[in-house]
């Protein structure tokens, strides 16, 4: 567990010190960097037909888990030592929730990498068009959600939350196209069904990663405002 000597000259923000929040955001960005790169590399493993890249994504998943444990321990230390209340208490619990969401995005990247190993042997049943778009949006959502959380930008958090609809729409398009191609593919290709199901799995993993990114925005919004983002959107719609 991490312990720090208290600096009596350090500015206190509510129940927390400035460096408490600064350190936590630094770790969030580090964790986000890892999962964003993992998503990008997992897709790259399919595009480049690179087993080495896929295996690297799987291997580096431990790095995400290490940061998650470190941040969780620090949050527990802050709860015990600073005894935060109200907004600061929400903040600490939000950090704990967000690192869980980031870890789950990392897990989805690993799932994609595992499917990449299969697809690299089988070949693609159709060109990658919508799936890379999904990956790009998910990566942007993760980054923008954390930046908006740090900036306390509730408008940006709502924008990130809405972008999940884009990911869902692309997933539906990919599903429909893949099923149509599979139905019209000659059955003398013994791998046609496997190719289709693996590609659909990749799309589904990205859709789930988008859900986790949405959860980050939703949890951050509650931390900043004390309100549920769905209730805010209903009032403004």
C-alpha positions as CSV (number, residue, x, y, z in Angstrom):
1,X,0.0,0.0,0.0
2,X,1.3,3.5,-0.8
3,X,1.9,6.0,2.0
4,X,3.0,9.6,1.6
5,X,4.4,12.1,4.1
6,X,1.9,14.9,4.5
7,X,3.0,18.3,3.2
8,X,1.6,20.9,5.5
9,X,2.0,23.6,2.9
10,X,0.0,21.7,0.3
11,X,-3.4,23.1,-0.6
12,X,-6.3,21.1,0.5
13,X,-9.4,20.7,-1.7
14,X,-12.3,19.6,0.5
15,X,-11.2,16.4,2.2
16,X,-8.4,15.7,-0.4
17,X,-5.2,17.4,-1.2
18,X,-4.5,18.7,-4.7
19,X,-1.8,16.1,-5.2
20,X,-4.2,13.3,-4.2
21,X,-6.4,14.1,-7.2
22,X,-3.4,14.9,-9.4
23,X,-1.9,11.5,-8.7
24,X,-5.2,9.7,-9.3
25,X,-5.8,11.4,-12.6
26,X,-2.2,10.6,-13.7
27,X,-2.9,6.9,-13.1
28,X,-6.3,7.2,-15.0
29,X,-4.5,8.6,-18.0
30,X,-1.8,5.9,-17.8
31,X,-4.4,3.2,-17.6
32,X,-6.4,4.8,-20.5
33,X,-3.2,4.9,-22.6
34,X,-2.8,1.2,-22.1
35,X,-6.3,0.2,-23.0
36,X,-6.5,2.6,-25.9
37,X,-3.3,1.1,-27.3
38,X,-4.6,-2.4,-26.6
39,X,-7.7,-1.7,-28.7
40,X,-5.7,-0.2,-31.5
41,X,-3.1,-3.0,-31.5
42,X,-5.8,-5.7,-31.3
43,X,-7.4,-4.3,-34.5
44,X,-4.0,-3.9,-36.0
45,X,-3.3,-7.6,-35.4
46,X,-6.2,-8.4,-37.7
47,X,-5.4,-5.8,-40.3
48,X,-1.7,-6.8,-40.5
49,X,-2.4,-10.5,-39.8
50,X,0.2,-10.2,-37.0
51,X,0.0,-12.9,-34.4
52,X,2.9,-11.2,-32.6
53,X,0.9,-8.1,-32.1
54,X,-2.1,-10.0,-30.9
55,X,0.1,-11.9,-28.4
56,X,1.6,-8.6,-27.2
57,X,-1.9,-7.3,-26.4
58,X,-2.6,-10.4,-24.4
59,X,0.7,-10.2,-22.5
60,X,0.4,-6.5,-21.7
61,X,-3.0,-6.9,-20.0
62,X,-1.2,-7.5,-16.7
63,X,0.1,-3.9,-16.9
64,X,-3.5,-2.7,-16.8
65,X,-4.3,-4.9,-13.8
66,X,-1.2,-3.6,-11.9
67,X,-2.3,0.0,-12.2
68,X,-5.9,-0.9,-11.2
69,X,-4.6,-2.5,-8.0
70,X,-2.3,0.5,-7.2
71,X,-5.1,3.0,-7.7
72,X,-7.6,0.9,-5.6
73,X,-5.1,0.7,-2.8
74,X,-4.5,4.5,-2.9
75,X,-8.3,5.1,-2.9
76,X,-8.6,3.0,0.2
77,X,-5.8,4.9,1.9
78,X,-7.5,8.2,1.1
79,X,-10.8,6.9,2.5
80,X,-9.0,6.0,5.7
81,X,-6.6,8.9,6.1
82,X,-8.5,11.8,4.6
83,X,-12.0,10.7,5.5
84,X,-13.5,12.6,2.5
85,X,-17.2,13.6,2.6
86,X,-19.8,14.7,0.0
87,X,-18.2,15.6,-3.3
88,X,-14.8,14.3,-2.4
89,X,-16.3,11.0,-1.3
90,X,-18.1,10.7,-4.6
91,X,-14.9,11.4,-6.3
92,X,-12.9,8.6,-4.6
93,X,-15.7,6.1,-5.3
94,X,-16.0,7.3,-8.9
95,X,-12.2,6.6,-9.4
96,X,-12.7,3.1,-8.1
97,X,-15.6,2.5,-10.5
98,X,-13.7,4.1,-13.5
99,X,-10.6,1.9,-13.1
100,X,-12.9,-1.1,-13.1
101,X,-14.5,0.1,-16.4
102,X,-11.0,0.7,-17.9
103,X,-9.9,-2.8,-16.8
104,X,-12.9,-4.3,-18.5
105,X,-12.1,-2.4,-21.7
106,X,-8.7,-3.9,-21.5
107,X,-10.3,-7.3,-21.2
108,X,-12.3,-6.6,-24.4
109,X,-9.1,-5.8,-26.2
110,X,-7.7,-9.1,-25.1
111,X,-10.8,-10.9,-26.4
112,X,-10.3,-9.1,-29.8
113,X,-6.6,-10.2,-29.8
114,X,-7.7,-13.8,-29.2
115,X,-10.1,-13.6,-32.1
116,X,-7.3,-12.1,-34.2
117,X,-5.3,-15.2,-33.8
118,X,-8.2,-17.2,-35.2
119,X,-9.0,-14.8,-38.0
120,X,-5.3,-14.7,-39.1
121,X,-5.6,-18.4,-39.8
122,X,-9.0,-18.4,-41.3
123,X,-9.1,-15.1,-43.3
124,X,-11.8,-12.5,-43.3
125,X,-15.2,-13.1,-44.6
126,X,-15.6,-9.5,-45.5
127,X,-13.4,-6.3,-45.6
128,X,-13.0,-4.4,-42.3
129,X,-15.0,-1.2,-42.8
130,X,-17.2,-0.6,-39.8
131,X,-15.2,-2.3,-37.1
132,X,-12.2,0.1,-37.4
133,X,-14.6,3.0,-37.1
134,X,-16.1,1.4,-34.0
135,X,-12.6,1.1,-32.5
136,X,-11.7,4.7,-33.3
137,X,-14.9,5.9,-31.6
138,X,-14.3,3.8,-28.5
139,X,-10.8,5.1,-28.1
140,X,-12.0,8.7,-28.5
141,X,-14.7,8.1,-25.9
142,X,-12.3,6.8,-23.3
143,X,-9.9,9.7,-23.7
144,X,-12.6,12.4,-23.9
145,X,-14.5,11.0,-20.9
146,X,-11.4,11.2,-18.6
147,X,-10.4,14.6,-19.9
148,X,-13.9,15.9,-19.3
149,X,-14.0,14.4,-15.9
150,X,-10.8,16.2,-14.9
151,X,-12.1,19.5,-16.5
152,X,-15.5,19.0,-14.9
153,X,-17.0,19.5,-18.3
154,X,-20.5,18.1,-18.0
155,X,-21.4,19.1,-21.6
156,X,-18.5,17.0,-22.9
157,X,-19.5,14.1,-20.6
158,X,-23.0,14.1,-22.1
159,X,-21.5,14.2,-25.6
160,X,-19.4,11.1,-24.8
161,X,-22.4,9.4,-23.4
162,X,-24.4,10.0,-26.6
163,X,-21.6,8.7,-28.8
164,X,-22.4,5.1,-27.7
165,X,-25.3,5.3,-30.1
166,X,-22.8,5.6,-32.9
167,X,-21.0,2.4,-31.8
168,X,-24.3,0.5,-31.4
169,X,-25.4,1.6,-34.9
170,X,-22.1,0.4,-36.5
171,X,-22.4,-2.9,-34.6
172,X,-25.9,-3.4,-36.1
173,X,-24.7,-2.6,-39.6
174,X,-21.8,-5.0,-39.3
175,X,-24.0,-7.7,-37.9
176,X,-26.5,-7.4,-40.8
177,X,-23.8,-7.4,-43.5
178,X,-21.9,-10.3,-42.0
179,X,-25.1,-12.5,-41.7
180,X,-26.1,-11.6,-45.3
181,X,-22.6,-12.6,-46.6
182,X,-22.6,-15.7,-44.5
183,X,-26.0,-16.7,-45.9
184,X,-24.8,-16.2,-49.5
185,X,-21.4,-17.9,-49.1
186,X,-21.1,-21.3,-50.7
187,X,-21.1,-24.0,-48.0
188,X,-18.1,-25.7,-49.6
189,X,-16.0,-23.2,-47.5
190,X,-15.8,-25.1,-44.2
191,X,-14.6,-21.9,-42.4
192,X,-17.4,-19.6,-43.5
193,X,-19.4,-19.9,-40.3
194,X,-16.3,-19.6,-38.2
195,X,-15.0,-16.6,-40.0
196,X,-18.4,-14.9,-39.6
197,X,-18.8,-15.7,-35.9
198,X,-15.2,-14.5,-35.1
199,X,-15.8,-11.3,-36.9
200,X,-19.1,-10.8,-35.2
201,X,-17.4,-11.4,-31.9
202,X,-14.9,-8.7,-32.6
203,X,-17.7,-6.3,-33.3
204,X,-19.5,-7.3,-30.2
205,X,-16.4,-6.9,-28.0
206,X,-16.0,-3.3,-29.3
207,X,-19.7,-2.6,-28.6
208,X,-19.1,-3.8,-25.0
209,X,-16.0,-1.6,-24.8
210,X,-18.2,1.3,-25.9
211,X,-20.6,0.5,-23.1
212,X,-17.8,0.7,-20.6
213,X,-16.6,4.0,-22.0
214,X,-20.2,5.2,-21.6
215,X,-20.2,4.1,-18.0
216,X,-17.0,6.1,-17.4
217,X,-18.8,9.3,-18.7
218,X,-21.9,8.4,-16.6
219,X,-20.0,7.9,-13.4
220,X,-17.9,11.0,-13.9
221,X,-21.0,13.1,-14.5
222,X,-22.5,11.9,-11.2
223,X,-19.2,12.6,-9.4
224,X,-19.2,16.2,-10.7
225,X,-22.9,17.0,-10.4
226,X,-24.4,14.6,-8.0
227,X,-27.1,13.9,-10.7
228,X,-27.7,11.0,-13.0
229,X,-26.8,11.8,-16.6
230,X,-30.0,10.1,-17.9
231,X,-32.2,12.4,-15.8
232,X,-30.3,15.4,-17.1
233,X,-30.7,14.3,-20.7
234,X,-34.4,13.8,-20.2
235,X,-34.8,17.3,-18.8
236,X,-32.9,18.8,-21.8
237,X,-34.5,16.7,-24.5
